[in-house]
Amino acid sequence: MAEALTEQDWDIRLFIYQVFADRGSPPSVSEAAGWSGTSIEDASRAFHRLHRGHALFLEPGTDDVRMANPLSAIPTSYRVEVGDRTLYANCAWDSVGIPAMLHLDASINVRFDDEEPIGYSIRDGALDADPRLVVHFPVRFSHWYDDLIHT
């Protein structure tokens, strides 16, 4: 069982989300340490507690944030244009989660390999998409964390 997250852990998580949404990339452990007034070691431990608690996902073997759902730190097939920012989502579900989280309209463009790009948007909180589009979740939610990167 994962250890309990502290109030400071939750504060650091909020800081991670704010920076991530503002600039399109998550802060480093040293940035979080500077912001929170803690040591780099304490901030690293907070990042790892958040990871173990599934409150964010670290790049395996590092302190680097890979995912703070719905945000992806690496470019993916799900490009989300929100205002003047480009953010990346981890999957179709997360692509609509970004505008929901930010309470903003968004244009979403999806491209897989050589397939035709797919576009949809969120306007005033509503999905504007071709009604023939279908999202398929081939892995049960209870197994997403078995291999989150490939789920």
C-alpha positions, -999 to 999 in steps of 0.1 A, spaced: 0 0 0 13 35 -9 22 58 19 -1 86 27 4 118 7 12 149 28 -3 184 24 30 195 10 29 166 -15 -5 179 -27 8 215 -29 38 203 -50 14 184 -72 -7 216 -77 25 235 -86 35 208 -111 1 211 -128 2 249 -128 36 250 -144 28 222 -168 -4 239 -181 13 273 -184 44 263 -203 36 229 -217 63 210 -198 65 200 -161 88 216 -136 120 198 -125 125 186 -90 148 215 -84 122 240 -95 97 223 -72 122 225 -43 128 262 -49 91 269 -51 83 250 -20 113 260 0 124 224 6 155 205 -3 159 188 -37 160 155 -18 126 163 -1 111 174 -34 123 142 -51 107 121 -23 75 141 -28 76 134 -66 81 97 -59 53 95 -33 30 112 -58 40 86 -84 34 57 -61 0 72 -52 -9 75 -89 -11 113 -86 14 117 -114 36 94 -134 74 96 -135 97 86 -163 109 52 -152 140 54 -131 141 92 -129 126 122 -111 112 135 -144 74 139 -147 62 119 -178 24 124 -172 3 145 -150 -30 133 -164 -43 145 -187 -10 162 -197 19 144 -214 54 157 -211 64 142 -244 47 149 -277 20 123 -285 -5 117 -313 -29 139 -294 -21 176 -299 -43 200 -280 -43 237 -289 -56 258 -260 -53 295 -265 -17 302 -276 -4 270 -260 2 235 -275 -3 208 -250 -1 170 -255 -25 144 -241 -18 108 -234 -49 94 -251 -83 104 -265 -99 106 -231 -71 129 -219 -74 151 -250 -108 163 -239 -97 163 -202 -72 191 -209 -98 217 -219 -121 204 -192 -93 209 -166 -85 244 -179 -121 254 -185 -111 266 -220 -120 259 -256 -95 237 -275 -88 223 -309 -76 188 -309 -57 172 -337 -49 135 -337 -25 117 -361 -15 81 -361 13 70 -385 2 75 -421 -35 77 -414 -56 108 -422 -55 133 -393 -86 135 -371 -98 168 -357 -123 177 -331 -128 205 -306 -143 216 -274 -164 248 -275 -182 262 -245 -176 229 -227 -192 207 -254 -176 183 -278 -177 192 -315 -168 161 -335 -179 139 -363 -206 117 -347 -191 87 -364 -159 89 -342 -156 62 -316 -131 59 -288 -121 24 -278 -104 14 -245 -88 -20 -251 -74 -22 -216 -96 -23 -185 -91 6 -161 -80 -18 -134 -50 -27 -156 -39 7 -168 -11 10 -143 3 -24 -153 20 -5 -181 7 30 -181 30 42 -209 16 17 -234 -20 17 -221 
